[in-house]
Amino acid sequence: MEDKPLMLTSLVLHLTAPRAPQGATFLTLPASLGRVSQAIFFDLLPPQLAQTLHDDHGLKPYTVSNLIIGQRARGEVQIKPESSGWLRFTGLNAAVSEALIAIAAQPPKQVEILGQKFTVSGATLTTTEHPWAAHCTFESFAANYLQPAKSPARQVKLNFVSPTTFRHANRFEPFPLPHFVFGSLLDHWQTFAPFALHYDRTFAEFQIGVTNFELRSRSLPYKAGGHIMAFTGHSTFTALNDDPYYTALLNLLAAFAFYAGVGYQTTSGLGQVKPEV
């Protein structure tokens, strides 16, 4: 029997908020719920897979979004009763992708977020149903960039939708330097894709430049009451020469950011990226 092709998956759960507490106009929750989203993700997986992912100390084959709903301000999110929102989970290997496909086929009726029960009104892996949903094989995904119908663009734009930062040399780097962004993406590709890219990681440092950006700094809670700096916004990256292979890889890795995210704690809501490739 032939092996199944490895899939890239992005599952969106459509949620409906509960009623607000008696006497309140809004349901108020903490703005950062990435850890809660991760717990929901684990609860939806087969127990053995969830335990394996939890215990693995290497690169993780999944990402998890924050809860996307309501209005955020001063560390809280205010949610209108029965308003619509969503959660997103991605898979980078066969086990996680197969689990997400099963969840899409038979989603839970509800998920609980800090004691509040949100109704699951649907689930999708289809981009036409939600712009953050998608699924494809690694091979078909790569073919779009390594065997393009036309020459790939020398510029790509990444929208850093959730706070993003990079852990490097025991400190955090809150700026999308090319070797951080594309180094992170290359590491995930080489770990989870069925074929490696012939790509020297140092290329990102010397042959990709940041040619435009509009970023906003973000302060995030960290261990023992501390904070780390991150950013949101967008940045344009440009290949500094016209080598067709490296330009193709620039485009492929930028598009891969949709599934893999970039940087620190993509498994708990950070580093969610929407590419424009």
Secondary structure, DSSP 8 states (H G I E B T S, - for coil): ------EEEEEEEEEE-----TT-SSEEEES--HHHHHHHHHHHS-HHHHHHHHH--S--SEEE---B-SEEETTEEEE-TT-EEEEEEEE-SHHHHHHHHHHHHS--SEEEETTEEEEEEEEE--TTT-TT-EEEEHHHHHHHHHS-SS---SEEEEEEEEEE-EEETTEEE-S--HHHHHHHHHHHHHHHSSS-----THHHHHHEEEEEEEEEEEEEE-GGG-EEEEEEEEEEEEESS--HHHHHHHHHHHHHHHHH--STTGGGT---EEEE-
